[in-house]
């Protein structure tokens, strides 16, 4: 039997009873910020063309 859990409880650290998964929203935001930084730092990069 499967038990339904809220996303907030799944993203809690294991020490607090969660599964220790990262929040999808925070992971996406970190990826986009890293991408923006790369675009600004290397304006003539081949992958950007």
N, C-alpha and C positions, 0 to 999 in steps of 0.2 A: 504494500500500500504506500503510495506517495504522499508526502506531507508538503503542503504549500507553505512557503516562507516568503516574507517580504524581502525586497532587494536590499533594503537597509540592513536587515539582519544577516543576509548573506555576505555583505561587504564588511561586516565587523571583523576585527582581528580574531584569530583562533583563540587567543587568551580570553576573549570576552564572549566566546560561544558561537562565533560566526564561522564562515568558511575561509575567510582571509582573502577573498577575491577583491580585485580593484573595481572601483566604480567606473562604469562605461563612460559616463559623462566626464569625469575627471581625466580618464585616460585619453579620450578624444581631444579634450582641451589641451592637454600636454603635448599631444602629437601635433596639433595645429600650431601651437606656439613654437615648437621646435622647427616646423616647416617654415614658418614666417621668419624665424631667426636665420635659417639657412639661405632663404631668398635674399634677405638684406645683407648678409655677410658675404655671399658669393654671387653677385649679380650677373656674372658672365658664365655661370656653370652650364655645362652641356645639357643636363637634364631639364634646365629651365627653358631652353630654347624651343 
